[in-house]
Every structure is written in C-alpha cells, then in structure tokens.
Amino acid sequence: MKIRKDDKVMVIAGKDKGKIGKVLKILRKKDKVLVEKVNMVKRHTKPNPYVNQPGGIVEKEAPINVSNVAVVCDACTKPTRIGYKKTEDGKKVRYCKKCSETFK
C-alpha cells in the first residue's frame, strides 16, 4: 500500500469527494484507511461505568476504501500518484508523479 499513516490525502470518490484530511490508521487486511473528519458516522453507545464513559450518540470516522483516496503532494498541492525510486545511498523513497518531489 502506497499510502502511509500521517499522509495528507484527498477523497476522490464517494459522498465526501473533495475533502482533505490526515490518515489516522491503515487497515491493511481490508484495504481501507481511516481519514480525519471524513466519512463521519453516528454510533449509539451505552454508558460504561467501569471506563467512566457516558452514553449517547457519538460521531466518529468510518474506514474508507484506499482506492477512493489520493495522496496530496506538499510541493504542488494536488492529488497525485506515488512512485518509488532509489537514491544514491541506496534508500527507497516515495516521490510525486506530477512534480517529481520526494516525500518525507
């Protein structure tokens, strides 16, 4: 998977198309990612006195398929595809396919 945790991604398909957020979690077995403030759902929770958790309606992020997000390049500020190349010292780095800028 070319998307990593803490990457800035843009949703390119679905009800939240066009939204930009940070990747919070990667679910590799399901090919899904959890993006900050994207695909918000409401969960009804019971109060749990052992954890001191109140009951009510909690709004949280739901996973979104990895094919519906694209990494946003910091240099060109556009959603882009990711490529890999090796540097002179032999390290494998990710780079933007639009502007050839390397990622962190």
All heavy atoms as an XYZ file, in Angstrom:
817
protein
N       0.846     -1.180      0.000
C       0.000      0.000      0.000
C       0.893      1.245      0.000
O       1.799      1.356      0.814
C      -0.905     -0.040      1.241
C      -2.082      0.848      1.122
S      -3.218      0.739      2.506
C      -3.854     -0.890      2.339
N       0.628      2.152     -0.902
C       1.492      3.319     -1.046
C       1.123      4.456     -0.109
O       1.863      5.404      0.031
C       1.443      3.808     -2.493
C       1.999      2.762     -3.446
C       2.034      3.240     -4.856
C       2.627      2.156     -5.747
N       2.903      2.598     -7.075
N      -0.031      4.352      0.543
C      -0.454      5.377      1.490
C       0.009      4.971      2.884
O      -0.118      3.815      3.274
C      -1.980      5.557      1.431
C      -2.371      6.086      0.051
C      -2.464      6.482      2.517
C      -3.840      6.184     -0.174
N       0.539      5.933      3.621
C       1.045      5.668      4.965
C       0.314      6.534      5.979
O      -0.367      7.491      5.624
C       2.540      5.977      5.045
C       3.388      5.077      4.212
C       4.831      5.413      4.400
N       5.674      4.622      3.515
C       6.938      4.890      3.266
N       7.504      5.937      3.835
N       7.635      4.135      2.473
N       0.495      6.195      7.255
C      -0.088      6.966      8.341
C       0.498      8.376      8.321
O       1.673      8.561      7.980
C       0.214      6.281      9.674
C      -0.466      6.906     10.846
C      -0.139      6.158     12.118
C      -0.747      6.872     13.288
N      -0.365      6.271     14.551
N      -0.305      9.370      8.667
C       0.052     10.794      8.703
C       0.219     11.419      7.326
O       0.664     12.557      7.223
C       1.303     11.049      9.551
C       1.073     10.730     11.013
O      -0.078     10.880     11.476
O       2.039     10.351     11.699
N      -0.128     10.719      6.244
C      -0.139     11.329      4.907
C      -1.368     12.219      4.787
O      -2.408     11.952      5.373
C      -0.210     10.254      3.818
C       1.136      9.676      3.452
O       2.152     10.225      3.888
O       1.159      8.664      2.724
N      -1.231     13.278      3.990
C      -2.372     14.132      3.687
C      -3.005     13.595      2.410
O      -2.329     13.472      1.387
C      -1.909     15.584      3.504
C      -3.049     16.574      3.498
C      -2.610     17.992      3.790
C      -1.852     18.604      2.655
N      -1.683     20.057      2.783
N      -4.302     13.238      2.492
C      -4.976     12.624      1.344
C      -6.248     13.388      0.994
O      -6.813     14.087      1.836
C      -5.320     11.141      1.606
C      -4.090     10.299      1.736
C      -6.220     10.981      2.801
N      -6.666     13.242     -0.257
C      -7.909     13.832     -0.728
C      -8.827     12.702     -1.174
O      -8.388     11.752     -1.826
C      -7.659     14.770     -1.904
C      -8.933     15.353     -2.500
S      -8.633     16.351     -3.954
C      -8.261     17.902     -3.202
N     -10.103     12.797     -0.810
C     -11.095     11.808     -1.228
C     -11.471     12.110     -2.673
O     -11.850     13.232     -3.001
C     -12.331     11.848     -0.307
C     -13.350     10.825     -0.739
C     -11.929     11.617      1.135
N     -11.358     11.098     -3.542
C     -11.617     11.315     -4.964
C     -12.913     10.662     -5.425
O     -13.297     10.805     -6.582
C     -10.441     10.819     -5.831
C     -10.134      9.351     -5.555
C      -9.218     11.675     -5.605
C      -9.080      8.754     -6.475
N     -13.604      9.933     -4.529
C     -14.878      9.307     -4.893
C     -15.723      9.130     -3.646
O     -15.208      8.976     -2.549
C     -14.635      7.944     -5.548
N     -17.031      9.184     -3.823
C     -17.946      8.957     -2.711
C     -18.613     10.232     -2.233
O     -18.486     11.295     -2.837
N     -19.321     10.127     -1.100
C     -20.101     11.260     -0.596
C     -19.232     12.403     -0.077
O     -19.687     13.537     -0.021
C     -21.056     10.801      0.504
C     -20.373     10.339      1.773
C     -21.360     10.024      2.857
C     -20.621      9.696      4.148
N     -21.494      9.499      5.254
N     -17.987     12.124      0.306
C     -17.083     13.146      0.821
C     -16.037     13.570     -0.212
O     -14.944     14.010      0.143
C     -16.379     12.630      2.078
C     -17.340     12.447      3.231
O     -18.235     13.299      3.374
O     -17.213     11.467      3.981
N     -16.376     13.460     -1.488
C     -15.443     13.785     -2.565
C     -14.936     15.221     -2.442
O     -15.716     16.147     -2.245
C     -16.135     13.597     -3.912
C     -15.248     13.824     -5.104
C     -16.002     13.542     -6.390
C     -15.100     13.755     -7.585
N     -15.777     13.429     -8.826
N     -13.610     15.384     -2.533
C     -13.006     16.709     -2.464
C     -12.467     17.072     -1.089
O     -11.710     18.025     -0.969
N     -12.837     16.338     -0.054
C     -12.361     16.643      1.295
C     -10.920     16.188      1.464
O     -10.500     15.168      0.914
C     -13.228     15.961      2.356
C     -14.581     16.596      2.526
C     -15.290     16.006      3.729
C     -16.648     16.644      3.922
N     -17.364     16.054      5.057
N     -10.168     16.947      2.247
C      -8.765     16.640      2.517
C      -8.611     16.376      4.010
O      -9.174     17.096      4.831
C      -7.852     17.797      2.079
C      -7.935     17.991      0.572
C      -6.414     17.541      2.500
C      -7.170     19.162      0.050
N      -7.857     15.340      4.345
C      -7.624     15.006      5.742
C      -6.363     14.196      5.906
O      -5.730     13.778      4.932
N      -5.999     13.962      7.178
C      -4.796     13.211      7.512
C      -5.172     11.766      7.788
O      -6.203     11.490      8.409
C      -4.146     13.832      8.752
C      -2.798     13.270      9.098
C      -2.178     14.046     10.219
C      -2.714     13.538     11.538
N      -2.010     14.035     12.700
N      -4.347     10.822      7.338
C      -4.601      9.404      7.568
C      -4.297      9.086      9.030
O      -3.192      9.326      9.515
C      -3.743      8.525      6.633
C      -3.925      7.059      6.964
C      -4.089      8.781      5.188
N      -5.309      8.559      9.735
C      -5.159      8.224     11.145
C      -4.731      6.776     11.336
O      -3.952      6.468     12.234
C      -6.476      8.461     11.892
C      -7.034      9.870     11.850
C      -8.398      9.912     12.512
C      -6.084     10.826     12.551
N      -5.251      5.891     10.493
C      -4.989      4.466     10.658
C      -5.093      3.764      9.319
O      -5.882      4.162      8.463
C      -6.020      3.887     11.633
C      -5.708      2.533     12.173
C      -6.733      2.161     13.233
C      -6.368      0.864     13.897
N      -7.333      0.488     14.932
N      -4.294      2.702      9.136
C      -4.325      1.880      7.933
C      -4.859      0.503      8.320
O      -4.368     -0.110      9.264
C      -2.906      1.724      7.337
C      -2.259      3.060      7.077
C      -2.930      0.848      6.111
C      -2.627      3.715      5.802
N      -5.866      0.032      7.598
C      -6.399     -1.313      7.814
C      -6.005     -2.158      6.603
O      -6.732     -2.220      5.610
C      -7.920     -1.258      7.988
C      -8.411     -0.305      9.074
C      -9.900     -0.097      8.971
C      -8.033     -0.828     10.438
N      -4.852     -2.797      6.666
C      -4.274     -3.488      5.513
C      -5.083     -4.697      5.056
O      -5.213     -4.946      3.863
C      -2.841     -3.918      5.823
C      -1.908     -2.738      5.920
C      -0.453     -3.193      5.936
N       0.430     -2.081      6.243
C       0.808     -1.166      5.360
N       0.373     -1.241      4.134
N       1.614     -0.194      5.715
N      -5.617     -5.471      6.001
C      -6.362     -6.678      5.611
C      -7.636     -6.353      4.860
O      -8.086     -7.122      4.013
C      -6.690     -7.510      6.855
C      -5.483     -8.204      7.433
C      -5.863     -9.129      8.556
C      -4.630     -9.836      9.094
N      -4.958    -10.710     10.228
N      -8.237     -5.209      5.148
C      -9.481     -4.810      4.485
C      -9.258     -3.804      3.368
O     -10.212     -3.362      2.732
C     -10.438     -4.209      5.512
C     -10.882     -5.191      6.570
C     -11.841     -4.536      7.526
C     -12.308     -5.492      8.585
N     -13.221     -4.858      9.537
N      -8.017     -3.370      3.116
C      -7.679     -2.343      2.116
C      -8.446     -1.052      2.361
O      -9.017     -0.466      1.447
C      -7.951     -2.840      0.690
C      -6.851     -3.753      0.191
O      -5.725     -3.661      0.714
O      -7.106     -4.561     -0.712
N      -8.466     -0.606      3.616
C      -9.172      0.615      3.981
C      -8.272      1.519      4.796
O      -7.279      1.077      5.365
C     -10.439      0.284      4.775
C     -11.452     -0.466      3.936
C     -12.746     -0.657      4.641
C     -13.693     -1.433      3.762
N     -14.858     -0.705      3.389
N      -8.622      2.813      4.820
C      -7.902      3.799      5.625
C      -8.908      4.592      6.435
O     -10.070      4.740      6.046
C      -7.051      4.753      4.752
C      -5.888      4.038      4.130
C      -7.879      5.423      3.698
N      -8.440      5.102      7.565
C      -9.249      5.955      8.422
C      -8.714      7.367      8.269
O      -7.558      7.634      8.599
C      -9.122      5.473      9.872
C     -10.230      5.809     10.820
C     -11.510      5.106     10.373
C      -9.885      5.354     12.216
N      -9.531      8.272      7.723
C      -9.100      9.634      7.434
C      -9.805     10.590      8.392
O     -11.005     10.455      8.654
C      -9.409     10.015      5.964
C      -8.896     11.399      5.651
C      -8.794      9.009      5.018
N      -9.049     11.561      8.890
C      -9.554     12.532      9.853
C     -10.677     13.378      9.251
O     -10.526     13.945      8.172
C      -8.380     13.434     10.265
C      -8.662     14.426     11.335
C      -7.433     15.225     11.691
O      -6.713     15.666     10.772
O      -7.201     15.401     12.887
N     -11.839     13.436      9.948
C     -13.014     14.245      9.581
C     -13.616     13.870      8.224
O     -14.238     14.705      7.569
C     -12.666     15.741      9.576
C     -12.152     16.262     10.890
C     -13.237     16.310     11.918
C     -12.702     16.898     13.212
N     -13.467     16.508     14.359
N     -13.444     12.613      7.792
C     -14.015     12.137      6.531
C     -14.822     10.877      6.818
O     -14.409     10.045      7.625
C     -12.908     11.843      5.495
C     -13.472     11.173      4.262
C     -12.204     13.119      5.101
N     -15.969     10.737      6.169
C     -16.855      9.588      6.327
C     -17.326      9.458      7.777
O     -17.231      8.406      8.391
C     -16.176      8.296      5.845
C     -17.172      7.195      5.555
O     -18.358      7.443      5.394
N     -16.689      5.973      5.508
N     -17.858     10.558      8.306
C     -18.329     10.592      9.690
C     -19.649      9.825      9.817
O     -20.552      9.983      9.004
C     -18.527     12.034     10.155
C     -17.268     12.871     10.135
S     -15.991     12.282     11.214
C     -16.613     12.790     12.785
N     -19.727      8.965     10.855
C     -20.935      8.192     11.140
C     -21.306      8.400     12.599
O     -20.470      8.797     13.419
C     -20.743      6.686     10.854
C     -20.559      6.427      9.387
C     -19.600      6.117     11.652
N     -22.576      8.135     12.920
C     -23.042      8.281     14.298
C     -23.226      6.900     14.907
O     -23.846      6.029     14.307
C     -24.359      9.054     14.331
C     -24.168     10.498     13.944
C     -25.439     11.287     14.081
C     -25.132     12.733     13.712
N     -26.266     13.596     13.854
N     -22.653      6.722     16.094
C     -22.770      5.461     16.818
C     -23.522      5.698     18.116
O     -23.210      6.646     18.845
C     -21.382      4.899     17.145
C     -20.610      4.453     15.946
C     -21.053      3.070     15.512
N     -20.361      2.669     14.309
C     -20.958      2.419     13.159
N     -22.241      2.545     13.056
N     -20.279      2.051     12.113
N     -24.476      4.851     18.404
C     -25.220      4.930     19.660
C     -24.502      4.045     20.671
O     -24.386      2.839     20.471
C     -26.666      4.467     19.448
C     -27.406      5.312     18.466
N     -28.223      6.342     18.846
C     -27.429      5.304     17.113
C     -28.727      6.920     17.769
N     -28.261      6.305     16.709
N     -24.016      4.628     21.765
C     -23.247      3.872     22.752
C     -23.964      3.861     24.100
O     -24.610      4.836     24.489
C     -21.841      4.468     22.937
O     -21.974      5.818     23.354
C     -21.042      4.407     21.651
N     -23.809      2.744     24.788
C     -24.344      2.617     26.137
C     -23.335      3.186     27.123
O     -22.127      3.123     26.871
C     -24.589      1.148     26.472
C     -25.794      0.555     25.804
C     -26.020     -0.846     26.319
C     -27.279     -1.440     25.742
N     -27.513     -2.797     26.248
N     -23.791      3.702     28.246
C     -22.828      4.174     29.243
C     -22.068      3.002     29.864
O     -22.628      1.930     30.078
C     -23.697      4.878     30.275
C     -25.077      4.415     30.038
C     -25.168      3.971     28.621
N     -20.777      3.213     30.122
C     -19.936      2.184     30.731
C     -19.326      2.764     32.003
O     -18.383      3.550     31.936
C     -18.844      1.757     29.752
C     -18.096      0.537     30.214
O     -18.152      0.163     31.385
N     -17.378     -0.094     29.297
N     -19.839      2.382     33.166
C     -19.334      2.984     34.407
C     -17.910      2.554     34.762
O     -17.209      3.250     35.489
C     -20.322      2.492     35.464
C     -20.934      1.274     34.892
C     -20.926      1.460     33.401
N     -17.454      1.421     34.225
C     -16.098      0.946     34.531
C     -15.026      1.808     33.883
O     -13.943      1.992     34.413
C     -15.937     -0.508     34.087
C     -16.930     -1.436     34.747
C     -17.945     -2.021     34.014
C     -16.864     -1.678     36.113
C     -18.869     -2.854     34.613
C     -17.781     -2.505     36.728
C     -18.774     -3.090     35.982
O     -19.683     -3.910     36.577
N     -15.314      2.339     32.706
C     -14.360      3.186     31.988
C     -14.727      4.658     32.147
O     -14.056      5.528     31.603
C     -14.321      2.804     30.487
C     -13.074      3.325     29.809
C     -14.417      1.310     30.282
N     -15.811      4.927     32.900
C     -16.314      6.288     33.115
C     -16.701      6.936     31.782
O     -16.372      8.094     31.523
C     -15.287      7.140     33.873
C     -15.954      8.295     34.594
O     -17.184      8.359     34.684
N     -15.166      9.213     35.100
N     -17.388      6.153     30.938
C     -17.800      6.621     29.610
C     -19.304      6.896     29.621
O     -20.090      6.011     29.940
C     -17.468      5.547     28.573
C     -17.963      5.846     27.189
C     -17.723      4.665     26.255
O     -17.208      3.642     26.655
N     -18.126      4.823     25.015
N     -19.717      8.109     29.273
C     -21.151      8.395     29.229
C     -21.785      7.804     27.970
O     -21.112      7.579     26.972
C     -21.197      9.922     29.192
C     -19.919     10.311     28.558
C     -18.910      9.279     28.961
N     -23.083      7.562     28.033
C     -23.799      7.059     26.873
C     -24.257      8.196     25.987
O     -24.129      9.361     26.324
N     -24.780      7.859     24.818
C     -25.294      8.870     23.903
C     -24.887      8.582     22.484
O     -24.442      7.490     22.146
N     -25.046      9.587     21.664
C     -24.710      9.462     20.251
C     -23.317     10.037     20.038
O     -23.062     11.210     20.309
C     -25.739     10.184     19.370
C     -27.121      9.585     19.600
C     -25.359     10.072     17.903
C     -28.242     10.339     18.946
N     -22.400      9.196     19.559
C     -21.008      9.594     19.335
C     -20.763      9.643     17.830
O     -21.111      8.711     17.105
C     -20.037      8.587     19.992
C     -18.601      8.979     19.728
C     -20.305      8.478     21.471
N     -20.161     10.725     17.371
C     -19.835     10.855     15.951
C     -18.356     10.547     15.765
O     -17.510     11.132     16.436
C     -20.147     12.270     15.463
C     -20.376     12.336     13.993
C     -21.028     13.629     13.533
O     -21.403     14.444     14.393
O     -21.138     13.808     12.323
N     -18.057      9.595     14.856
C     -16.663      9.201     14.635
C     -16.435      8.852     13.175
O     -17.391      8.720     12.409
C     -16.280      8.036     15.541
C     -17.073      6.772     15.320
C     -16.704      5.743     16.368
C     -16.542      4.386     15.755
N     -16.113      3.378     16.693
N     -15.156      8.697     12.819
C     -14.793      8.390     11.440
C     -14.980      6.900     11.170
O     -14.706      6.070     12.017
C     -13.327      8.748     11.169
C     -13.007     10.207     11.260
C     -12.425     10.607     12.601
O     -12.335      9.760     13.496
O     -12.073     11.785     12.744
N     -15.421      6.585      9.960
C     -15.527      5.203      9.499
C     -14.471      4.988      8.416
O     -14.059      5.942      7.745
C     -16.917      4.932      8.946
N     -14.001      3.754      8.247
C     -12.982      3.486      7.221
C     -13.510      3.731      5.810
O     -14.697      3.565      5.532
C     -12.661      2.005      7.416
C     -13.159      1.656      8.761
C     -14.297      2.575      9.050
N     -12.598      4.128      4.936
C     -12.921      4.370      3.529
C     -11.947      3.556      2.686
O     -10.796      3.345      3.101
C     -12.845      5.880      3.202
C     -13.338      6.172      1.802
C     -11.471      6.436      3.404
C     -13.538      7.654      1.529
N     -12.391      3.070      1.554
C     -11.539      2.234      0.716
C     -10.335      3.014      0.215
O     -10.442      4.193     -0.137
C     -12.345      1.689     -0.460
C     -11.702      0.471     -1.070
O     -10.559      0.517     -1.509
N     -12.431     -0.636     -1.094
N      -9.186      2.346      0.168
C      -7.938      3.010     -0.206
C      -7.952      3.471     -1.665
O      -7.261      4.425     -2.029
C      -6.734      2.090      0.099
C      -6.649      0.953     -0.879
C      -5.442      2.859      0.130
N      -8.790      2.843     -2.501
C      -8.866      3.253     -3.903
C      -9.613      4.564     -4.068
O      -9.566      5.179     -5.134
C      -9.548      2.168     -4.733
O     -10.892      2.030     -4.332
N     -10.310      5.018     -3.020
C     -11.081      6.262     -3.102
C     -10.331      7.466     -2.564
O     -10.914      8.540     -2.428
C     -12.397      6.103     -2.337
C     -13.316      5.106     -2.988
O     -13.208      4.835     -4.175
N     -14.207      4.537     -2.219
N      -9.050      7.318     -2.239
C      -8.254      8.442     -1.757
C      -6.972      8.557     -2.583
O      -6.491      7.570     -3.135
C      -7.898      8.320     -0.253
C      -9.129      8.377      0.602
C      -7.115      7.064      0.037
N      -6.461      9.783     -2.677
C      -5.201     10.045     -3.380
C      -4.343     10.938     -2.491
O      -4.850     11.851     -1.836
C      -5.454     10.724     -4.712
N      -3.048     10.680     -2.472
C      -2.128     11.460     -1.656
C      -1.988     12.851     -2.245
O      -1.880     13.024     -3.458
C      -0.752     10.763     -1.591
C       0.241     11.592     -0.819
C      -0.887      9.398     -0.968
N      -1.991     13.868     -1.368
C      -1.809     15.250     -1.795
C      -0.340     15.616     -1.610
O       0.199     15.490     -0.513
C      -2.709     16.208     -0.985
C      -2.445     17.642     -1.355
C      -4.167     15.866     -1.205
N       0.292     16.062     -2.689
C       1.696     16.457     -2.650
C       1.825     17.818     -1.964
O       1.026     18.722     -2.217
C       2.245     16.516     -4.069
S       3.947     17.060     -4.173
N       2.826     17.963     -1.099
C       3.045     19.232     -0.414
C       3.603     20.297     -1.361
O       3.315     21.479     -1.221
C       4.007     19.037      0.757
C       3.395     18.191      1.860
O       2.159     18.232      2.014
O       4.156     17.488      2.555
N       4.387     19.887     -2.346
C       5.031     20.842     -3.242
C       4.042     21.421     -4.261
O       3.949     22.636     -4.433
C       6.196     20.184     -3.957
N       3.283     20.538     -4.939
C       2.379     21.036     -5.982
C       0.931     21.150     -5.496
O       0.084     21.603     -6.251
C       2.468     20.154     -7.229
S       2.076     18.426     -6.977
N       0.633     20.739     -4.268
C      -0.686     20.824     -3.616
C      -1.817     20.257     -4.474
O      -2.903     20.805     -4.525
C      -1.032     22.270     -3.206
O      -1.132     23.078     -4.373
C      -0.009     22.837     -2.251
N      -1.550     19.146     -5.156
C      -2.551     18.469     -5.970
C      -2.583     16.990     -5.581
O      -1.571     16.440     -5.163
C      -2.190     18.571     -7.458
C      -2.236     19.972     -7.999
C      -1.829     19.970     -9.450
C      -1.797     21.387     -9.988
N      -1.248     21.447    -11.339
N      -3.745     16.332     -5.751
C      -3.770     14.882     -5.532
C      -2.961     14.191     -6.625
O      -3.071     14.542     -7.806
C      -5.247     14.525     -5.625
C      -5.891     15.648     -6.326
C      -5.067     16.867     -6.058
N      -2.138     13.256     -6.230
C      -1.202     12.667     -7.175
C      -1.009     11.184     -6.914
O      -1.396     10.671     -5.871
C       0.157     13.388     -7.094
O       1.048     12.821     -8.043
C       0.773     13.248     -5.726
N      -0.402     10.524     -7.884
C       0.002      9.138     -7.697
C       1.406      9.126     -7.113
O       2.134     10.105     -7.212
C      -0.032      8.388     -9.026
C      -1.446      8.197     -9.533
C      -1.477      7.493    -10.865
N      -0.806      8.309    -11.872
C      -0.024      7.823    -12.817
N       0.207      6.536    -12.912
N       0.554      8.624    -13.692
N       1.776      7.988     -6.539
C       3.071      7.876     -5.867
C       3.930      6.878     -6.610
O       3.444      5.831     -7.034
C       2.857      7.395     -4.418
C       2.026      8.390     -3.676
C       4.159      7.101     -3.732
C       2.637      9.071     -2.544
N       5.202      7.212     -6.774
C       6.166      6.288     -7.355
C       7.306      6.060     -6.384
O       7.430      6.757     -5.377
N       8.131      5.078     -6.684
C       9.290      4.769     -5.846
C      10.548      4.889     -6.683
O      10.568      4.542     -7.855
C       9.190      3.341     -5.297
C       8.143      3.165     -4.240
C       6.911      2.614     -4.550
C       8.381      3.539     -2.929
C       5.935      2.448     -3.588
C       7.408      3.375     -1.952
C       6.204      2.826     -2.291
O       5.234      2.663     -1.320
N      11.611      5.388     -6.064
C      12.916      5.405     -6.718
C      13.990      5.258     -5.654
O      13.751      5.516     -4.474
C      13.128      6.676     -7.535
C      13.097      7.972     -6.760
C      13.260      9.146     -7.698
C      13.062     10.457     -6.960
N      13.131     11.610     -7.846
N      15.168      4.835     -6.079
C      16.274      4.656     -5.145
C      17.206      5.855     -5.230
O      17.478      6.372     -6.310
C      17.047      3.384     -5.464
C      16.272      2.139     -5.127
C      17.177      0.960     -4.978
C      16.344     -0.204     -4.511
N      17.147     -1.318     -4.092
N      17.693      6.291     -4.073
C      18.635      7.402     -4.035
C      20.054      6.874     -4.221
O      20.269      5.670     -4.345
C      18.521      8.149     -2.692
O      18.777      7.218     -1.634
C      17.136      8.741     -2.513
N      21.018      7.793     -4.217
C      22.415      7.402     -4.429
C      22.931      6.500     -3.306
O      23.765      5.631     -3.531
C      23.320      8.647     -4.507
C      23.074      9.534     -5.704
C      21.904     10.474     -5.498
O      21.641     10.881     -4.356
O      21.243     10.793     -6.498
N      22.431      6.728     -2.077
C      22.900      5.910     -0.955
C      22.113      4.608     -0.819
O      22.307      3.866      0.144
C      22.850      6.712      0.351
C      21.470      7.266      0.662
O      20.663      7.393     -0.272
O      21.216      7.573      1.838
N      21.226      4.299     -1.776
C      20.530      3.014     -1.798
C      19.201      2.993     -1.079
O      18.577      1.940     -0.984
N      18.726      4.140     -0.582
C      17.445      4.177      0.107
C      16.301      4.248     -0.904
O      16.426      4.877     -1.957
C      17.360      5.385      1.034
C      18.118      5.221      2.308
C      17.768      6.325      3.267
C      18.419      6.088      4.605
N      18.070      7.132      5.562
N      15.189      3.600     -0.560
C      13.998      3.622     -1.403
C      13.096      4.739     -0.898
O      12.696      4.735      0.258
C      13.298      2.269     -1.286
C      12.115      2.069     -2.169
C      11.603      0.641     -1.954
C      10.277      0.451     -2.628
N       9.724     -0.883     -2.350
N      12.780      5.715     -1.759
C      11.960      6.858     -1.351
C      10.740      6.971     -2.255
O      10.746      6.535     -3.402
C      12.761      8.185     -1.388
C      13.849      8.186     -0.343
C      13.331      8.446     -2.760
N       9.681      7.575     -1.718
C       8.465      7.831     -2.487
C       8.577      9.205     -3.139
O       9.161     10.121     -2.560
C       7.246      7.805     -1.574
C       7.062      6.517     -0.837
C       5.781      6.482     -0.045
N       5.666      7.599      0.887
C       4.516      8.040      1.390
N       3.395      7.474      1.062
N       4.485      9.040      2.228
N       7.999      9.346     -4.333
C       8.019     10.650     -4.995
C       6.705     10.903     -5.712
O       5.960      9.983     -6.037
C       9.204     10.762     -5.967
C       9.065      9.972     -7.248
C       8.624     10.580     -8.413
C       9.388      8.620     -7.292
C       8.493      9.861     -9.588
C       9.261      7.901     -8.456
C       8.813      8.525     -9.596
O       8.677      7.814    -10.754
N       6.426     12.183     -5.921
C       5.215     12.633     -6.608
C       5.394     12.422     -8.108
O       6.395     12.815     -8.684
C       4.995     14.113     -6.289
S       3.694     14.895     -7.241
N       4.388     11.808     -8.748
C       4.476     11.552    -10.189
C       4.242     12.813    -11.023
O       4.602     12.863    -12.186
C       3.443     10.499    -10.579
C       3.753      9.115    -10.077
C       4.491      8.329    -11.112
C       4.549      6.869    -10.694
N       4.775      5.989    -11.806
N       3.655     13.870    -10.406
C       3.379     15.095    -11.157
C       4.568     16.039    -11.168
O       4.904     16.619    -12.189
C       2.157     15.808    -10.577
C       0.861     15.127    -10.925
C      -0.341     15.945    -10.539
C      -1.606     15.223    -10.945
N      -2.812     15.934    -10.560
N       5.208     16.219     -9.987
C       6.286     17.220     -9.912
C       7.635     16.600     -9.538
O       8.605     17.328     -9.396
C       5.916     18.315     -8.912
S       5.844     17.765     -7.209
N       7.706     15.286     -9.374
C       8.932     14.537     -9.044
C       9.570     14.946     -7.711
O      10.748     14.729     -7.491
C       9.963     14.691    -10.156
O       9.428     14.172    -11.354
N       8.796     15.543     -6.820
C       9.290     15.910     -5.488
C       9.196     14.692     -4.570
O       8.217     13.956     -4.602
C       8.435     17.057     -4.933
C       8.952     17.678     -3.668
C      10.174     18.541     -3.903
O      10.339     19.079     -5.013
O      10.966     18.659     -2.954
N      10.233     14.472     -3.745
C      10.218     13.318     -2.846
C       9.416     13.616     -1.592
O       9.328     14.764     -1.161
C      11.651     12.913     -2.434
O      12.260     14.021     -1.775
C      12.476     12.490     -3.611
N       8.788     12.581     -1.032
C       8.021     12.697      0.187
C       8.926     12.454      1.384
O      10.010     11.904      1.250
C       6.864     11.687      0.200
C       5.718     12.069     -0.683
C       5.603     11.545     -1.959
C       4.751     12.943     -0.235
C       4.546     11.894     -2.783
C       3.685     13.295     -1.044
C       3.594     12.765     -2.317
N       8.399     12.818      2.558
C       9.168     12.602      3.778
C       9.348     11.156      4.106
O       8.664     10.288      3.722
C       8.485     13.311      4.943
C       7.049     12.882      5.115
C       6.366     13.630      6.199
C       4.936     13.195      6.197
N       3.922     13.731      6.656
